Amino acid sequence: MDDKLYSEHEMRFHTRKWVKPEDLNPNQSLFGGRLLQWIDEEAALYAIIQLENTHVVTKFISEINFIAAPRQGDIIEIGIVATKFGNTSLTLRCEVRNKMTHEPILSIDRMVFVNLDKNGKPAPHGKTAITFVAERLLK
Ligand SMILES: CCCCCCCCCCCCCCCC(=O)SCCNC(=O)CCNC(=O)[C@H](O)C(C)(C)COP(=O)(O)OP(=O)(O)OC[C@H]1O[C@@H](n2cnc3c(N)ncnc32)[C@H](O)[C@@H]1OP(=O)(O)O
């Protein structure tokens, strides 16, 4: 992980989800696959926005640590931060926590997204650092 980049930009928790009955597994806790679906979509959107390209795919996800099991009615929040800008790739770190208590729920050290061209081939994205809404709108 690029520690410098990570320390410069704190993880931001934007997306909130409310754990509903249809999200539960037979143990009455949040189904892991549902949580991973939410994370993949959130991380893909983060990558799309940072790379300014809608044609981005998930390439690699490192170990997933399910730390604690949310229950029905819990509000959880998903945090994403960019840790490395490669040539065609962008690496993200993800943490999920309980919105009210900040109890950690899940962590993923590395999620790698690849920037694609119109033919679905990896293409250099030309980005080197995190940008924010105001900077992107000013261009
Ligand atoms: C503005 C609003 C618009 C709204 C718009 C709506 C959109 C809102 C929908 C949200 C949701 C989206 C959904 C997307 C998320 C899916 O669901 S994507 C579906 C799942 N993913 C896939 O199907 C990908 C399948 N894989 C592939 O097609 C090929 O592997 C790829 C991605 C084209 C890459 O091919 P490749 O031959 O491995 O490429 P290669 O050049 O060797 O490597 C490319 C980069 O990946 C890295 N890499 C390769 N292998 C690895 C590895 N094992 N580990 C780590 N890195 C690796 C390389 O180091 C390289 O990085 P750079 O050094 O260039 O930075």
Ligand as a Chemical Component Dictionary entry (heavy atoms), coordinates in Angstrom:
data_LIG
# 
_chem_comp.id                   LIG 
_chem_comp.type                 NON-POLYMER 
_chem_comp.pdbx_formal_charge   0 
_chem_comp.three_letter_code    LIG 
# 
loop_
_chem_comp_atom.comp_id 
_chem_comp_atom.atom_id 
_chem_comp_atom.alt_atom_id 
_chem_comp_atom.type_symbol 
_chem_comp_atom.charge 
_chem_comp_atom.model_Cartn_x 
_chem_comp_atom.model_Cartn_y 
_chem_comp_atom.model_Cartn_z 
_chem_comp_atom.pdbx_ordinal 
LIG C1  C1  C 0 -20.946 9.177   -13.639 1  
LIG C2  C2  C 0 -22.026 8.142   -13.437 2  
LIG C3  C3  C 0 -22.023 6.989   -14.380 3  
LIG C4  C4  C 0 -22.842 5.833   -13.904 4  
LIG C5  C5  C 0 -22.465 4.599   -14.554 5  
LIG C6  C6  C 0 -23.128 3.468   -13.928 6  
LIG C7  C7  C 0 -22.139 2.518   -13.371 7  
LIG C8  C8  C 0 -22.558 2.019   -12.047 8  
LIG C9  C9  C 0 -22.345 0.575   -11.933 9  
LIG C10 C10 C 0 -21.532 0.224   -10.736 10 
LIG C11 C11 C 0 -21.147 -1.182  -10.830 11 
LIG C12 C12 C 0 -20.028 -1.351  -11.787 12 
LIG C13 C13 C 0 -19.624 -2.727  -11.812 13 
LIG C14 C14 C 0 -18.158 -2.836  -12.053 14 
LIG C15 C15 C 0 -17.627 -3.945  -11.267 15 
LIG C16 C16 C 0 -17.867 -5.236  -11.983 16 
LIG O1  O1  O 0 -18.793 -5.917  -11.766 17 
LIG S1  S1  S 0 -16.699 -5.730  -13.122 18 
LIG C17 C17 C 0 -17.036 -7.452  -13.346 19 
LIG C18 C18 C 0 -15.976 -8.299  -12.733 20 
LIG N1  N1  N 0 -14.712 -8.097  -13.354 21 
LIG C19 C19 C 0 -14.401 -8.605  -14.568 22 
LIG O2  O2  O 0 -15.189 -9.257  -15.224 23 
LIG C20 C20 C 0 -13.004 -8.351  -15.059 24 
LIG C21 C21 C 0 -12.467 -9.549  -15.845 25 
LIG N2  N2  N 0 -11.049 -9.364  -16.152 26 
LIG C22 C22 C 0 -10.627 -8.803  -17.310 27 
LIG O3  O3  O 0 -11.422 -8.483  -18.190 28 
LIG C23 C23 C 0 -9.152  -8.597  -17.481 29 
LIG O4  O4  O 0 -8.452  -9.267  -16.449 30 
LIG C24 C24 C 0 -8.774  -7.090  -17.444 31 
LIG C25 C25 C 0 -9.446  -6.345  -16.302 32 
LIG C26 C26 C 0 -9.148  -6.450  -18.779 33 
LIG C27 C27 C 0 -7.279  -6.905  -17.197 34 
LIG O5  O5  O 0 -6.598  -7.716  -18.120 35 
LIG P1  P1  P 0 -5.065  -8.093  -17.844 36 
LIG O6  O6  O 0 -4.598  -8.873  -18.997 37 
LIG O7  O7  O 0 -4.905  -8.669  -16.458 38 
LIG O8  O8  O 0 -4.393  -6.679  -17.870 39 
LIG P2  P2  P 0 -2.947  -6.265  -17.442 40 
LIG O9  O9  O 0 -2.533  -5.236  -18.445 41 
LIG O10 O10 O 0 -2.035  -7.434  -17.195 42 
LIG O11 O11 O 0 -3.151  -5.555  -16.014 43 
LIG C28 C28 C 0 -3.937  -4.402  -15.912 44 
LIG C29 C29 C 0 -3.690  -3.794  -14.542 45 
LIG O12 O12 O 0 -4.198  -4.675  -13.549 46 
LIG C30 C30 C 0 -3.173  -5.013  -12.600 47 
LIG N3  N3  N 0 -3.350  -6.395  -12.221 48 
LIG C31 C31 C 0 -3.445  -7.450  -13.038 49 
LIG N4  N4  N 0 -3.614  -8.577  -12.331 50 
LIG C32 C32 C 0 -3.635  -8.214  -11.026 51 
LIG C33 C33 C 0 -3.782  -8.925  -9.788  52 
LIG N5  N5  N 0 -3.953  -10.242 -9.760  53 
LIG N6  N6  N 0 -3.748  -8.225  -8.639  54 
LIG C34 C34 C 0 -3.592  -6.882  -8.644  55 
LIG N7  N7  N 0 -3.458  -6.146  -9.788  56 
LIG C35 C35 C 0 -3.469  -6.808  -10.953 57 
LIG C36 C36 C 0 -1.858  -4.812  -13.360 58 
LIG O13 O13 O 0 -0.797  -4.563  -12.448 59 
LIG C37 C37 C 0 -2.210  -3.616  -14.222 60 
LIG O14 O14 O 0 -2.128  -2.433  -13.437 61 
LIG P3  P3  P 0 -1.171  -1.175  -13.873 62 
LIG O15 O15 O 0 0.222   -1.604  -13.586 63 
LIG O16 O16 O 0 -1.407  -0.908  -15.333 64 
LIG O17 O17 O 0 -1.625  -0.036  -13.034 65 
# 
loop_
_chem_comp_bond.comp_id 
_chem_comp_bond.atom_id_1 
_chem_comp_bond.atom_id_2 
_chem_comp_bond.value_order 
_chem_comp_bond.pdbx_ordinal 
LIG C1  C2  SING 1  
LIG C2  C3  SING 2  
LIG C3  C4  SING 3  
LIG C4  C5  SING 4  
LIG C5  C6  SING 5  
LIG C6  C7  SING 6  
LIG C7  C8  SING 7  
LIG C8  C9  SING 8  
LIG C9  C10 SING 9  
LIG C10 C11 SING 10 
LIG C11 C12 SING 11 
LIG C12 C13 SING 12 
LIG C13 C14 SING 13 
LIG C14 C15 SING 14 
LIG C15 C16 SING 15 
LIG C16 O1  DOUB 16 
LIG C16 S1  SING 17 
LIG S1  C17 SING 18 
LIG C17 C18 SING 19 
LIG C18 N1  SING 20 
LIG N1  C19 SING 21 
LIG C19 O2  DOUB 22 
LIG C19 C20 SING 23 
LIG C20 C21 SING 24 
LIG C21 N2  SING 25 
LIG N2  C22 SING 26 
LIG C22 O3  DOUB 27 
LIG C22 C23 SING 28 
LIG C23 O4  SING 29 
LIG C23 C24 SING 30 
LIG C24 C25 SING 31 
LIG C24 C26 SING 32 
LIG C24 C27 SING 33 
LIG C27 O5  SING 34 
LIG O5  P1  SING 35 
LIG P1  O6  DOUB 36 
LIG P1  O7  SING 37 
LIG P1  O8  SING 38 
LIG O8  P2  SING 39 
LIG P2  O9  DOUB 40 
LIG P2  O10 SING 41 
LIG P2  O11 SING 42 
LIG O11 C28 SING 43 
LIG C28 C29 SING 44 
LIG C29 O12 SING 45 
LIG C29 C37 SING 46 
LIG O12 C30 SING 47 
LIG C30 N3  SING 48 
LIG C30 C36 SING 49 
LIG N3  C31 SING 50 
LIG N3  C35 SING 51 
LIG C31 N4  DOUB 52 
LIG N4  C32 SING 53 
LIG C32 C33 SING 54 
LIG C32 C35 DOUB 55 
LIG C33 N5  SING 56 
LIG C33 N6  DOUB 57 
LIG N6  C34 SING 58 
LIG C34 N7  DOUB 59 
LIG N7  C35 SING 60 
LIG C36 O13 SING 61 
LIG C36 C37 SING 62 
LIG C37 O14 SING 63 
LIG O14 P3  SING 64 
LIG P3  O15 DOUB 65 
LIG P3  O16 SING 66 
LIG P3  O17 SING 67 
# 
